[in-house]
Amino acid sequence: MLAVALIALASGSAFALPETGYIGIFADAAHNTSPASGGSGYNICPPQYGQFQCWIWCLPGERGLQAAEFAVSFPPTVIVLAVTPHYPAITLQVGSPDGGICISFPEGNCQADWIWTHHFTCMSLAAGVPAQIRIVPHPGTQPPAYQFASCEIGYPIEPCIVLCPLYICYPYPEGPLGVEQANWGAIKGLF
């Protein structure tokens, strides 16, 4: 719920960028996570040998986004068939998403809104097996981290927050966050 609220706040033009930037993996090109609006951005369940898409999306922090470092962890039940970087928005790319990647946007082209960095076409090797595709720390940074370079002079490095993994075949509504079953008396007893 918190992730959905943060996305809703950050995606509206009437709201300022968050203090700290976010990075996440989504199942649709619109990074939509609201089940009420038909979004499935955080949970998919392809059939065995079925193809599916996912995107890495970044929301810059209040100081903008000039570069990013991160890695992507794929479960053994997923094969990546194709990776499409967001060219020409990305002008420099060193490494690979699964081994650790550093990307940079053009000089003077500070990102100040949601932007996707990579689009993946994947294939599921298992049907109905819960798994996750996750953003993980870049193993080549010291210490390993996922981080953004802001657009301030000198492009200082700052942490970012992993907003969401892509859940594969998690049951809904229990899903990855879980739902606690309780009656009204038990809820009142908490306060």
N, C-alpha and C positions, 0 to 999 in steps of 0.2 A: 504494500500500500504506500509506503514511504517513497519507494522508487517511482511509482506512478504519479504521486503528488509532485515530486521534484521535476519529473519530465513535463507535467502539465504546466507547472510554473515557469520552467525555463523555456518552453517552446513558444509561449506567448510573447508578442513583441512589446507588450506593456510592462514586462518584468525585466529587471536587470540580470546580467549574468551572475551565476553563483560565485562566491569567493574562491572556491576550489573547483576545478574542472572535473568532468566525468567522462568515462569511457565505458562502452558496453557492447554486447553482441545481440543483434536483433534478427528476427526471422523475416522482416519485411523492409522494403526500401524506405518506408516512412517512419521507421523506428516507433511504431505504434504499439503500446503495451496495454491498452484498455480493453478488456474483454467485453465491456458494455458497448463499446463503439465498434465491435467486430475485430478488434486488434488481436493479434496472436504473436506479438513481437517477442515474447519471452518463453514460449513453450510450443513445440511442434512434435508431431508423432508420425514420421513418414513410414510407409510400409518397408518391409525388407527389400533391399536393392532399389528402393525409391530414391529419387533425387530430391534435394531441397536446397534452398538458398539461405544465406545469412550475410549480414553486413556488420562491420565494426563502425560504430558511430561515436563521435566525440562532441562534447559540449564544452567549449572553452571556459576557463575561469574568468574573473573580471579583468584580468590583465591580458586576455587574448591567448591565442594559440599559434605558435610559429613552428613547433616541432613536437614529436612524441616518440617515446621509447616504450616498448611493451613486447610481449610474446603471447601466443595463443596456444592453449592446450586443447587438443582434440582427443576424444575417447577412442579406444581401439575399435569401437563399433562404427566409426565414421571414417570414410575415405574422402579426401579433398580431391575433386576432379579438376577444378580450375580456380585460380585466384586472379582477380582483376583489381589492381590498384586504381585509385581515383586520380587518373591523369586527365588533364594537365594540372589539377589542383596540387598534386604532390610532385615536386621537382627533384627530390633526392630520396632514394630509398636504399638502405644498406641492411643486408640480412634477409631473413625470411620470417613470416609470421610465426611459424612453429618453432623456429630456432632462436628467435629474438630479432626484432626489427627496429630500425631507427628511420623515421620519415621526417621530411621537412617540406614546408610550403614555400612558395616563391618569396624572395626578399621583398619586403615592403607589402606583402599580401597577408596581413594579420587576419586570422580567422576569428570572427566574433559571433558566430552562430553555429548551430549543429552542422557537422560535416562528416560524411562517411569517408573512411580511409581505404577499406578493402571490401570487396564483394566475393563471397565464396560460393561455388557450386559444389555440393557435397552429395555423397551417397551413403545411405544407412545400410549396414551389414546385418542388423538385427531388427526384429519387429517387436515393439512394445517394451524394450529394455531401457529403463531410466538411465540417462547419462547427461553430461553437461559439456558444452564447449565454453571455455572460460578464458578471460584475459588473465595472464599471469605475469610476474615480474620478468623483465628482460634479464637473462642469465649473464650477459656480458657487462652489465653495469655494476659498479661497486658502491654499496651493496646492491644485489639484484633488486630492481624496482620497476614499476610502471610509473612514468612521469611525463610531464609536458614541459616544453620550453615556452615561456611567456613572450610577449612581444615588446617588453620593456627593453631599454638599452642594454646590450650585452646578452640578451635572451636568457635570463636566469632560469635555472631548472627549478620546478616546483612539483610537489606531489599531485596526483590526480586520484580520483575515487572510482573504483570499479562499480558501475551502476548495476549491471546485471549480466549474468551468464545467459547462454541460450540453453534452456532446459529441453531435453529430448524425452518425450513420452512420460512426463510426470503426470499423475492423475490430477484432474481438476474437479472440485475446487481445493482439495487438500494440497495438492501440488507441492512445490519446493518449500513454500513458507509454512504450510501446515495450518490446520484449523483446530482450535481447542473446543471441544464440546462441553458446555456447562449450562446449568439452569440459572434462572434469575437469582435465586437465593445464594448460589455459589459465587456469582459475580458480585452481589452486594456485600458478601462476606469479605471480599478483597479490600473494601474501602472502609 
